[in-house]
């Protein structure tokens, strides 16, 4: 960035950058109170609105959080490291463990909203699962809450004819989850494909994930395939981007 570019940047962004660097260097540790609006006004000789905008940038990035009557603090919530490869290993869920157990360690995970319905497949779902348009699908909708914070919305689609009457249609699918139950049905997933995108959330997503203003979401669409190449599940996930690190570790 040239000196001219730097000069053109709004003052609130310059302040936010300095505070961000201080947080990342450890000068402000998790839980520390950041300089307030009055402090920033005096230090940088700026108006209150400029100081407020600088703190808002850090809040929108998920680096800081406001506490009513106390100020703005460095966020304590450690990001969830989503280990994309080991969490889907067959010996992991095949051994009765949730795919989530590869990510959370001893942290407290709760699925607080579960809804299982049977609906007609939309065009996209029908195409991915190789079903006739309008064919019945089992739809599993969940919200995942980690350490009392909503972090993920998940909707899975499976052929209703395949899973009807099995534990996959129940709120609790049992040890190993959906993939272990599919294996019992002779439809063991052996390959997964994930597509990752990012966008701003809808109003409903913002409410359900309790997102701060300006926080984007990460969209991950995962398709599970059997040995014959048949797609047996489509899982559409919406992640709070400020809560996650996406990690993919694999050999060359």
HELIX and SHEET records of a PDB file:
HELIX    1   1 UNK A    3  UNK A    8  1                                   6    
HELIX    2   2 UNK A   11  UNK A   25  1                                  15    
HELIX    3   3 UNK A   37  UNK A   44  1                                   8    
HELIX    4   4 UNK A   48  UNK A   60  1                                  13    
HELIX    5   5 UNK A   86  UNK A   88  5                                   3    
HELIX    6   6 UNK A   90  UNK A   93  1                                   4    
HELIX    7   7 UNK A  101  UNK A  104  1                                   4    
HELIX    8   8 UNK A  123  UNK A  128  1                                   6    
HELIX    9   9 UNK A  160  UNK A  163  1                                   4    
HELIX   10  10 UNK A  167  UNK A  169  5                                   3    
HELIX   11  11 UNK A  177  UNK A  184  1                                   8    
HELIX   12  12 UNK A  203  UNK A  209  1                                   7    
HELIX   13  13 UNK A  241  UNK A  243  5                                   3    
SHEET    1   A 2 UNK A  64  UNK A  67  0                                        
SHEET    2   A 2 UNK A  71  UNK A  74 -1                                        
SHEET    1   B 2 UNK A  80  UNK A  83  0                                        
SHEET    2   B 2 UNK A 244  UNK A 247  1                                        
SHEET    1   C 6 UNK A 109  UNK A 120  0                                        
SHEET    2   C 6 UNK A 136  UNK A 146 -1                                        
SHEET    3   C 6 UNK A 149  UNK A 159 -1                                        
SHEET    4   C 6 UNK A 231  UNK A 240 -1                                        
SHEET    5   C 6 UNK A 216  UNK A 225 -1                                        
SHEET    6   C 6 UNK A 191  UNK A 200 -1                                        
END                                                                             
